[in-house]
């Protein structure tokens, strides 16, 4: 079972309205468990209205190579949950 990772140093860079038509909302930079700094993670809204993270990758869709990504669906969910909790904490602090 994957542990709940800690997310620190979260930086959110909003995108212009023109880019939001594709579902892209912001670029994220953060540190996971004080062990790994990740930059270039896209915060997106899917067609179903749910937020999700898209990990940095290179190449065309059919030959995409991820630069960094969670190793499992369970790890992806744990990191997304922790990032969304940190985003909420930051939003609460801004109010």
ABEGO torsion letter per residue (X at the ends): XBBBBBBBGBBBBBBBAAAAAAGBABBBBBBBGGABBBBGBBBBBBAAGBBBBBBBBBEBAAABBBABBBABAAAAAAAAAAAAAAAAAAAAAAX
